Amino acid sequence: MIFRKLYLFLFFCICQSALAQHDSIHNLKVVEISDLQLKDYSDSQSVLKLQDSIINKNQSSLTSLLNYNSVIYFKENGLGMVSSPSFRGTTAQQTAVVWNGININSQLNGQTDFNTITTRDFNSIAVRAGGGSSIYGSSAIGGSIHLNNTISFKEHFSNTLRLNYGSFNTFGGNYKIDASDGKFSVQMSVSRNSSDNDYEYVDSDGKNLNGQYHNTSLNAAVGYKINDANFLKLYSQVFEGERHFSLIFPSEIPTKYQDLNSRNLLEWDSFFGKFVSKVKVAALSEKYKYFGNVKSDNYTFGQVRTYIGKYDLAFDASDAIKLNAVVDFTQNKGEGSDIKNEQRNIGSASLLFKHQLTQKIGYDLSFRKEFTNNYKSPFLFSLGTKWAATDFYTLKLNGSKNFRVPTFNDLYWQPGGNEDLKPESSYQAEIGNEFRFAGFKVTLTGYYIDIKDMLRWIPNGSVWSPQNTDKVRTYGGEALVNWSKSFGKHHFMLNGTYAYTVSEDMEKKKQLIYVPYHKATSSLSYSWNKLAVDYQCLYNGEVFTRSDNNSRYNIDAYFVSNASVSYDFGKKDSWIVGFQVLNLLNENYASVESRFLPGRNFNMYLTLNF
């Protein structure tokens, strides 16, 4: 009955949009992005936006970009291997990855592997710290990562080709075309990455064995302007990859893993009066094959197909008041070697409200409720305020309740799955302080998160099964620093981040494993005419690898830095040639126990803009 009502409401809203009168001037910026909630309802939280210029200066994986430019800690099982985040001391499953407004965390294991995301397929990437479940649903407890493609209907045409080659026979290639004639808009890209990945360990005779990988991604964002009030948009992405899992000991049996992920989103935007209507239909697919022996054709697999229908209606009641209602329906169909054919249906309704009381102070509210037969979903909310006290100082406050749903593996894994699980839930609060002076922007944020019913796989006789057992609290502080200055043709830019994180198991009073107390990053860029020089560095404090915090097994703190120089030889077009030194100081380090990362290595690249 609940789902039938949601369908009827969705149909009514679509019909209303189609029949409405269109008689106002529309802001094309609303059309350019799909994720309006990130733009309009994040004022009271910290949002770090990474644009093309920063994306292109880093390695192509999402892991590398965020590791050197954000407060997020990454566990990486070797270069190019499985990579998972810890955001504000939470688990990888408690960080949501949002692709053009759609949550794409795996329905199988609940997380996104950040080494399967190629950053150059996107125009902008944003890091939204803190709870966001009332907007983006499951997993947005520690924070969310937003991958956005903008669709512009301004007339333009550009091509970009980037080729790079480096140590360990590492190759990367990306081609992107971006064009519009005012009626059609097309943005398409193809990326290819591969590496023998056979680096030698620093201060050891060991070598990274069976670490080769390759992947290809295709990405498209296409728009059609029906008239001044109606726009159709199609977003599509396909990722295919194969990774041989690095060995810890040469005597181990070599294994490999294959990914095939596809995402398709069709969106119809309509404008009528003070209303903005967005109808979205999405089809997502994730599939993996695991080969326990690379010399054998035998494998295990898992696959989930996801179908989403979503209606988003925004209303500008006045210049100071915004309302946004969202209803959606999601169906997941999963199967695999260890999962029998299962289906999950989830409906949800959200209401968002924003009020700018004066030019200096405003607040926002959001509420969400999900409906499903698989688990009991909590009522979610968020409340935030922003006060621009002076040109120098801005205060932000936010509180929220968030959750994470059990995955297909948690519910249906055979043997051991538990269909009686409850979602993880959390309450959290944060206070942000933003300062602007002399070209600097400094953001200082303190937060507290209380998580209950945390899922944990524990032994039940000879079988492991997930249970809602753990209670965790995390708290800490974050700092973001940005500075830029120009002196004639000399341009300088400085960026930095720092995070202090405590993440405690409430029963054991111990820090969670793979959560460092300290993480810091910084980058400095200098350009003069067509010459550019960049330096970036990363510090991670030591981490525990045992739940009893036995320091004998700790991973040591490490400091890693990269440097690059580039020159634009083009005249009319841009022809950039660059050279990078990665791990400049040849640091011996690992982010996962016994999974060492490369020492000093080199990369050269060519970027053509025409």
KEKOL-141088 format. One line per 5 residues: number of its first residue (from 1); their letters; for each residue z, y, x of C-alpha. Coordinates in steps of 0.02 Angstrom, whole numbers, plus 50000, padded with zeros to 5 digits. Example, Ala and Ser with C-alpha at 12.3 -4.5 7.8 and 13.67 -1.06 7.14 Angstrom:
2
1) as) 50390,49775,50615 | 50357,49947,50684
END
This chain:
610
1) mifrk) 50000,50000,50000 | 50042,50120,50141 | 49877,50089,50229 | 49781,50109,50065 | 49860,50280,50039
6) lylfl) 49815,50331,50216 | 49635,50279,50188 | 49626,50376,50024 | 49699,50531,50107 | 49575,50517,50250
11) ffcic) 49429,50500,50128 | 49489,50650,50027 | 49504,50759,50183 | 49329,50711,50242 | 49254,50755,50073
16) qsala) 49348,50920,50070 | 49278,50963,50242 | 49100,50921,50190 | 49105,51029,50033 | 49196,51180,50105
21) qhdsi) 49116,51350,50127 | 49085,51406,50307 | 49088,51595,50316 | 49187,51641,50471 | 49152,51668,50655
26) hnlkv) 49211,51516,50752 | 49286,51504,50923 | 49177,51386,51024 | 49324,51350,51138 | 49397,51246,50996
31) veisd) 49238,51142,50997 | 49237,51117,51186 | 49391,51005,51190 | 49446,50858,51083 | 49632,50865,51123
36) lqlkd) 49684,51024,51030 | 49868,50972,51028 | 49878,50986,51218 | 49814,51164,51207 | 49912,51226,51056
41) ysdsq) 50077,51128,51056 | 50134,51118,51237 | 50204,51294,51263 | 50384,51235,51279 | 50347,51100,51408
46) svlkl) 50283,51095,51586 | 50095,51064,51598 | 50009,51050,51767 | 49821,51075,51751 | 49706,51009,51887
51) qdsii) 49531,51084,51878 | 49367,51034,51961 | 49407,51124,52123 | 49564,51020,52154 | 49489,50857,52087
56) nknqs) 49343,50869,52209 | 49456,50896,52361 | 49545,50730,52335 | 49496,50548,52341 | 49411,50483,52184
61) sltsl) 49552,50377,52113 | 49676,50449,51988 | 49815,50376,52095 | 49766,50481,52246 | 49742,50641,52146
66) lnyns) 49912,50633,52061 | 50006,50561,52209 | 49965,50715,52314 | 49969,50846,52175 | 50109,50800,52054
71) viyfk) 50290,50743,52044 | 50241,50567,51988 | 50287,50422,52103 | 50161,50281,52122 | 50183,50098,52164
76) englg) 50019,50044,52245 | 49995,49862,52296 | 49882,49914,52439 | 49734,50034,52445 | 49631,50014,52286
81) mvssp) 49747,49879,52217 | 49853,49885,52058 | 49936,50055,52043 | 50073,50103,51920 | 50171,50266,51897
86) sfrgt) 50352,50314,51878 | 50366,50482,51788 | 50539,50560,51780 | 50617,50392,51827 | 50537,50296,51683
91) taqqt) 50430,50138,51693 | 50240,50128,51702 | 50237,50079,51518 | 50329,50241,51474 | 50190,50354,51539
96) avvwn) 50047,50381,51416 | 49868,50407,51474 | 49768,50508,51347 | 49577,50508,51353 | 49504,50653,51253
101) ginin) 49652,50646,51134 | 49659,50455,51120 | 49801,50353,51197 | 49719,50220,51308 | 49868,50126,51379
106) sqlng) 49834,49939,51386 | 49884,49843,51230 | 49915,49691,51341 | 50038,49754,51471 | 50074,49928,51401
111) qtdfn) 50017,50030,51551 | 49863,50103,51635 | 49810,50050,51809 | 49777,50219,51890 | 49656,50142,52016
116) tittr) 49537,50100,51873 | 49514,50285,51829 | 49382,50385,51926 | 49432,50568,51923 | 49259,50643,51951
121) dfnsi) 49206,50584,51778 | 49314,50722,51701 | 49311,50912,51696 | 49498,50933,51694 | 49653,50826,51710
126) avrag) 49823,50883,51647 | 49999,50818,51679 | 50115,50851,51532 | 50296,50818,51580 | 50424,50756,51455
131) ggssi) 50418,50674,51285 | 50260,50678,51181 | 50273,50530,51062 | 50277,50642,50908 | 50098,50692,50953
136) ygssa) 50025,50551,51058 | 50123,50400,50996 | 50186,50256,51101 | 50229,50270,51287 | 50244,50460,51302
141) iggsi) 50426,50454,51359 | 50419,50509,51541 | 50262,50610,51511 | 50076,50597,51481 | 49916,50612,51584
146) hlnnt) 49767,50693,51497 | 49587,50655,51546 | 49471,50782,51466 | 49283,50808,51452 | 49232,50980,51390
151) isfke) 49074,51002,51288 | 48998,51176,51303 | 48855,51239,51193 | 48820,51389,51305 | 48647,51370,51383
156) hfsnt) 48663,51296,51557 | 48594,51162,51673 | 48672,51087,51830 | 48667,50929,51935 | 48801,50872,52057
161) lrlny) 48784,50729,52180 | 48927,50676,52294 | 48914,50539,52425 | 49051,50488,52544 | 49071,50355,52676
166) gsfnt) 49222,50313,52781 | 49329,50188,52874 | 49334,50006,52819 | 49155,50020,52755 | 49218,50126,52610
171) fggny) 49082,50203,52501 | 49092,50322,52355 | 48953,50398,52251 | 48953,50508,52097 | 48811,50591,52004
176) kidas) 48839,50710,51858 | 48721,50808,51748 | 48784,50946,51633 | 48661,51036,51520 | 48644,51125,51353
181) dgkfs) 48506,51217,51262 | 48626,51290,51133 | 48592,51152,51008 | 48623,50996,51112 | 48751,50977,51250
186) vqmsv) 48747,50831,51372 | 48868,50786,51510 | 48838,50618,51593 | 48900,50542,51755 | 48895,50379,51851
191) srnss) 49017,50330,51989 | 49019,50188,52114 | 49160,50146,52235 | 49176,50001,52355 | 49267,49952,52514
196) dndye) 49291,49804,52630 | 49470,49870,52639 | 49504,49769,52796 | 49618,49894,52884 | 49739,49845,53021
201) yvdsd) 49923,49879,52993 | 50007,50015,53096 | 50131,49951,53228 | 50086,49771,53188 | 49957,49638,53229
206) gknln) 49931,49609,53044 | 49776,49652,52944 | 49740,49681,52760 | 49659,49516,52709 | 49563,49483,52548
211) gqyhn) 49575,49667,52499 | 49393,49706,52459 | 49350,49793,52296 | 49209,49876,52202 | 49194,49967,52036
216) tslna) 49066,50061,51933 | 49097,50183,51791 | 48980,50267,51668 | 49037,50419,51571 | 48954,50525,51436
221) avgyk) 49003,50672,51327 | 48865,50724,51206 | 48871,50860,51074 | 48755,50916,50935 | 48772,51081,50843
226) indan) 48724,51048,50661 | 48756,51229,50614 | 48884,51364,50655 | 49019,51267,50563 | 48984,51084,50600
231) flkly) 48974,50993,50766 | 48954,50810,50812 | 49022,50744,50977 | 49014,50575,51060 | 49123,50524,51207
236) sqvfe) 49088,50360,51294 | 49152,50275,51451 | 49127,50104,51530 | 49222,50039,51683 | 49180,49876,51772
241) gerhf) 49275,49824,51927 | 49323,49679,52038 | 49469,49674,52159 | 49522,49538,52278 | 49711,49546,52286
246) slifp) 49775,49578,52462 | 49875,49438,52542 | 50052,49457,52608 | 50034,49301,52716 | 49869,49233,52785
251) seipt) 49915,49060,52719 | 49912,49118,52537 | 49769,49067,52422 | 49650,49215,52397 | 49641,49279,52218
256) kyqdl) 49539,49409,52125 | 49540,49508,51964 | 49398,49577,51858 | 49411,49722,51734 | 49290,49773,51597
261) nsrnl) 49346,49921,51491 | 49245,50021,51366 | 49293,50173,51263 | 49190,50257,51128 | 49242,50405,51020
266) lewds) 49136,50489,50885 | 49201,50656,50822 | 49145,50775,50685 | 49216,50952,50695 | 49206,51067,50544
271) ffgkf) 49263,51246,50519 | 49299,51322,50350 | 49395,51483,50332 | 49560,51464,50423 | 49543,51275,50433
276) vskvk) 49480,51166,50576 | 49441,50986,50529 | 49416,50846,50655 | 49365,50672,50597 | 49374,50542,50735
281) vaals) 49320,50360,50744 | 49351,50263,50904 | 49317,50088,50969 | 49405,50031,51128 | 49395,49867,51222
286) ekyky) 49492,49800,51370 | 49460,49632,51453 | 49520,49551,51614 | 49486,49389,51707 | 49606,49324,51838
291) fgnvk) 49544,49197,51965 | 49689,49103,52047 | 49569,49047,52183 | 49416,49150,52230 | 49324,48990,52275
296) sdnyt) 49345,48921,52100 | 49257,48970,51939 | 49415,48939,51838 | 49506,49090,51769 | 49629,49151,51640
301) fgqvr) 49588,49300,51529 | 49652,49424,51404 | 49559,49539,51285 | 49602,49669,51154 | 49484,49765,51041
306) tyigk) 49553,49924,50962 | 49481,50021,50816 | 49547,50194,50770 | 49515,50309,50623 | 49595,50481,50637
311) ydlaf) 49593,50640,50534 | 49656,50803,50609 | 49670,50960,50501 | 49727,51123,50581 | 49767,51280,50480
316) dasda) 49796,51455,50547 | 49909,51524,50411 | 49913,51690,50503 | 49893,51758,50678 | 50071,51699,50710
321) iklna) 50082,51533,50617 | 49986,51371,50648 | 49999,51207,50554 | 49921,51041,50604 | 49923,50879,50503
326) vvdft) 49861,50716,50578 | 49843,50544,50499 | 49772,50393,50587 | 49751,50207,50571 | 49740,50088,50720
331) qnkge) 49694,49905,50722 | 49719,49796,50877 | 49642,49623,50892 | 49700,49523,51042 | 49665,49352,51117
336) gsdik) 49682,49266,51284 | 49729,49114,51384 | 49914,49144,51349 | 49897,49236,51182 | 49836,49160,51021
341) neqrn) 49723,49266,50912 | 49832,49406,50845 | 49805,49567,50748 | 49912,49722,50731 | 49886,49865,50607
346) igsas) 49973,50032,50631 | 49963,50185,50520 | 50042,50352,50564 | 50064,50528,50498 | 50109,50682,50602
351) llfkh) 50147,50862,50558 | 50149,51001,50687 | 50206,51180,50661 | 50199,51330,50779 | 50269,51504,50747
356) qltqk) 50251,51653,50863 | 50398,51759,50805 | 50357,51906,50918 | 50243,51935,51065 | 50381,51868,51177
361) igydl) 50460,51724,51082 | 50393,51577,50985 | 50440,51399,50938 | 50355,51238,50886 | 50404,51083,50787
366) sfrke) 50321,50913,50770 | 50363,50757,50671 | 50286,50583,50669 | 50313,50421,50575 | 50221,50257,50602
371) ftnny) 50200,50115,50479 | 50173,49933,50528 | 50233,49759,50484 | 50258,49710,50667 | 50412,49815,50704
376) kspfl) 50524,49950,50631 | 50465,50118,50695 | 50587,50263,50717 | 50561,50438,50648 | 50502,50545,50794
381) fslgt) 50521,50732,50819 | 50504,50871,50946 | 50574,51048,50945 | 50534,51178,51076 | 50541,51364,51108
386) kwaat) 50467,51484,51235 | 50535,51657,51275 | 50436,51773,51388 | 50586,51880,51431 | 50493,51990,51556
391) dfytl) 50330,51990,51652 | 50432,51907,51790 | 50529,51773,51693 | 50494,51648,51552 | 50619,51525,51478
396) klngs) 50568,51359,51396 | 50677,51238,51298 | 50627,51071,51222 | 50710,50921,51141 | 50628,50765,51070
401) knfrv) 50643,50585,51014 | 50511,50466,51083 | 50469,50281,51086 | 50365,50139,51158 | 50303,49992,51055
406) ptfnd) 50307,49812,51116 | 50142,49754,51191 | 50038,49602,51144 | 50111,49511,51294 | 50288,49555,51237
411) lywqp) 50258,49494,51060 | 50137,49349,51074 | 50138,49277,51252 | 50144,49087,51246 | 50271,49028,51283
416) ggned) 50405,49162,51273 | 50337,49301,51163 | 50463,49378,51044 | 50399,49445,50877 | 50572,49515,50832
421) lkpes) 50572,49651,50965 | 50614,49830,50925 | 50524,49979,51004 | 50607,50065,51150 | 50672,50236,51098
426) syqae) 50737,50388,51189 | 50815,50558,51162 | 50781,50692,51289 | 50807,50876,51325 | 50739,50993,51456
431) ignef) 50751,51174,51510 | 50612,51261,51604 | 50614,51424,51702 | 50451,51507,51753 | 50442,51649,51878
436) rfagf) 50290,51755,51924 | 50291,51877,52070 | 50179,51933,52216 | 50044,51805,52177 | 50172,51664,52156
441) kvtlt) 50204,51558,52003 | 50363,51454,52018 | 50421,51333,51883 | 50595,51253,51890 | 50636,51120,51760
446) gyyid) 50792,51017,51726 | 50791,50868,51608 | 50896,50726,51536 | 50830,50566,51453 | 50932,50431,51365
451) ikdml) 50834,50270,51335 | 50896,50124,51231 | 50825,49953,51181 | 50729,49950,51344 | 50624,49792,51352
456) rwipn) 50662,49667,51489 | 50599,49490,51518 | 50750,49376,51545 | 50766,49186,51563 | 50799,49084,51406
461) gsvws) 50821,48908,51473 | 50662,48866,51568 | 50562,49002,51478 | 50564,49189,51509 | 50566,49297,51353
466) pqntd) 50574,49486,51321 | 50732,49558,51244 | 50794,49732,51198 | 50937,49736,51323 | 50936,49881,51443
471) kvrty) 51005,50056,51421 | 50946,50184,51547 | 50978,50367,51577 | 50872,50476,51689 | 50901,50655,51740
476) ggeal) 50842,50771,51874 | 50748,50927,51921 | 50569,50974,51961 | 50489,51121,52049 | 50307,51176,52044
481) vnwsk) 50242,51315,52157 | 50071,51400,52154 | 50013,51546,52260 | 49845,51624,52296 | 49793,51778,52392
486) sfgkh) 49631,51855,52455 | 49605,51972,52602 | 49424,52024,52596 | 49323,51864,52623 | 49478,51766,52673
491) hfmln) 49553,51665,52530 | 49717,51568,52535 | 49792,51448,52408 | 49959,51357,52415 | 50022,51224,52294
496) gtyay) 50182,51123,52301 | 50289,51005,52196 | 50463,50931,52215 | 50559,50807,52108 | 50740,50750,52116
501) tvsed) 50762,50597,52005 | 50912,50492,51954 | 50868,50341,51847 | 51018,50230,51811 | 51046,50064,51727
506) mekkk) 51195,50110,51618 | 51275,49938,51633 | 51259,49916,51821 | 51271,50101,51866 | 51129,50072,51990
511) qliyv) 50968,50167,52023 | 50815,50080,51950 | 50700,49997,52075 | 50549,50093,52138 | 50617,50262,52087
516) pyhka) 50644,50377,52238 | 50778,50510,52228 | 50660,50632,52315 | 50473,50663,52311 | 50379,50817,52373
521) tssls) 50197,50868,52395 | 50110,51022,52463 | 49933,51081,52497 | 49861,51232,52585 | 49680,51288,52569
526) yswnk) 49588,51421,52667 | 49408,51478,52643 | 49300,51609,52728 | 49120,51634,52674 | 49054,51456,52668
531) lavdy) 49188,51375,52775 | 49337,51287,52695 | 49489,51203,52774 | 49618,51101,52677 | 49783,51018,52720
536) qclyn) 49893,50914,52605 | 50050,50812,52630 | 50162,50693,52534 | 50344,50645,52559 | 50425,50500,52467
541) gevft) 50609,50460,52491 | 50670,50283,52514 | 50669,50169,52361 | 50770,50018,52308 | 50677,49854,52278
546) rsdnn) 50827,49755,52215 | 50922,49790,52054 | 51089,49780,52148 | 51026,49921,52263 | 51049,49813,52419
551) sryni) 50992,49934,52555 | 50936,49790,52666 | 50777,49777,52562 | 50742,49963,52541 | 50570,50036,52574
556) dayfv) 50590,50175,52701 | 50549,50356,52666 | 50379,50413,52729 | 50278,50570,52762 | 50088,50562,52749
561) snasv) 49965,50705,52775 | 49777,50730,52759 | 49663,50865,52830 | 49483,50912,52794 | 49351,51040,52842
566) sydfg) 49188,51077,52751 | 49042,51197,52763 | 48913,51247,52633 | 48740,51247,52715 | 48650,51293,52553
571) kkdsw) 48567,51458,52514 | 48512,51459,52333 | 48596,51292,52295 | 48756,51221,52366 | 48744,51089,52506
576) ivgfq) 48921,51050,52564 | 48956,50937,52712 | 49137,50887,52742 | 49246,50781,52853 | 49420,50714,52812
581) vlnll) 49558,50635,52914 | 49674,50533,52803 | 49850,50488,52859 | 49831,50614,52998 | 49993,50564,53088
586) nenya) 49956,50377,53077 | 50114,50343,52975 | 50166,50162,52948 | 50211,50156,52764 | 50209,50060,52600
591) svesr) 50252,50104,52420 | 50278,49921,52370 | 50373,49794,52473 | 50261,49710,52604 | 50106,49800,52538
596) flpgr) 50063,49914,52684 | 49939,50056,52666 | 49809,50112,52795 | 49847,50206,52954 | 49739,50350,53014
601) nfnmy) 49564,50337,52943 | 49412,50447,52919 | 49293,50499,52782 | 49138,50609,52779 | 49053,50673,52623
606) ltlnf) 48902,50768,52559 | 48905,50867,52397 | 48745,50938,52322 | 48749,51060,52176 | 48577,51102,52108
END
